[in-house]
Amino acid sequence: MEQSSQMLHHVFFWLKNPNAKEDLDSLIQGLKSLGKIDTPKMIKIGVPAATPKREVVDDSYSASLLLVFDSVADHDDYQVDPIHKKFIEDCAHLWEKVQIYDSQDV
């Protein structure tokens, strides 16, 4: 059986002004623009879910982006894509922190 080499790229954003709806809306619009990039096989944009509070759940972020790539090489191509670079240029002023978790199928 051939193993998948799919890679997950999960990005969490903390806004400078977490209570500013217009900032969240701007970030989400910017994240949606990333869907025009060819290399991700899936894109999901979200906000913290209204799940019960538990010690192991961190819901302090403002928005998240989950991308699925067929390979690390596709991820690397995404990182230098002009659309991705423009997203960072246009939206970086909105966030105070970004945390990324990359994982690969085993």
C-alpha positions in Angstrom: 0.0 0.0 0.0 1.4 3.4 -1.0 1.6 6.0 1.7 0.1 9.4 1.1 2.5 12.3 1.4 -0.2 14.9 1.9 0.7 17.8 4.0 -1.6 19.9 6.2 -0.8 23.6 6.8 -2.9 25.0 9.7 -2.5 28.7 10.3 -3.9 30.6 13.3 -4.3 34.4 13.4 -4.7 36.6 16.5 -5.9 40.1 15.5 -4.5 43.3 17.0 -8.1 44.4 17.5 -10.0 41.2 18.2 -13.3 43.0 18.8 -13.2 44.9 15.5 -15.6 43.1 13.2 -14.3 45.0 10.2 -10.7 43.7 10.9 -12.0 40.1 11.1 -14.0 40.6 7.9 -10.9 42.1 6.1 -8.8 39.1 7.2 -11.4 36.6 6.1 -11.7 38.3 2.7 -7.9 38.1 2.4 -7.9 34.5 3.3 -10.5 33.7 0.7 -8.2 35.2 -1.9 -5.8 32.4 -1.3 -8.3 30.0 -2.8 -7.2 31.3 -6.2 -3.8 29.5 -5.8 -3.7 26.2 -7.6 -1.5 24.1 -5.3 -3.8 23.7 -2.3 -6.2 20.7 -2.8 -8.5 22.0 0.0 -8.9 25.3 1.8 -10.9 25.9 4.9 -11.3 29.2 6.7 -12.8 29.3 10.2 -13.3 31.0 13.5 -13.3 29.4 17.0 -16.1 27.0 17.3 -18.7 27.3 20.1 -17.6 24.1 21.8 -17.6 23.6 25.6 -14.6 25.1 27.4 -11.9 22.6 28.2 -8.4 23.1 29.4 -6.9 21.5 26.3 -8.8 23.8 23.9 -7.3 27.1 22.8 -10.0 29.3 21.4 -8.0 32.5 21.8 -7.3 33.0 18.1 -9.5 35.2 15.8 -9.4 33.1 12.6 -7.8 30.0 11.1 -6.8 28.7 7.7 -6.4 25.0 6.9 -4.8 24.0 3.6 -4.2 20.5 2.3 -1.3 20.0 -0.2 -0.4 16.8 -2.1 3.3 17.4 -1.1 5.8 19.6 0.7 6.9 20.8 -2.7 3.3 22.1 -3.4 3.4 23.8 0.0 6.7 25.4 -0.9 5.3 26.7 -4.2 2.3 28.1 -2.4 4.6 30.1 -0.1 6.2 32.0 -2.9 3.0 32.4 -5.0 2.3 36.1 -5.8 -1.3 35.8 -4.4 0.1 34.5 -1.1 2.7 37.3 -0.9 -0.1 39.9 -1.7 -2.2 38.5 1.1 0.6 39.0 3.6 1.3 42.5 2.3 -2.4 43.5 2.5 -3.3 41.9 5.8 -0.2 41.7 8.0 -1.1 45.0 9.7 -4.3 43.3 11.0 -2.7 40.6 13.2 -0.4 40.6 16.2 0.4 36.9 16.1 0.4 34.1 13.6 1.0 30.5 14.6 1.5 27.7 12.1 1.3 23.9 12.5 2.5 21.9 9.6 2.0 18.1 9.5 2.5 15.3 7.0 0.7 12.0 6.7 2.4 9.0 8.3 
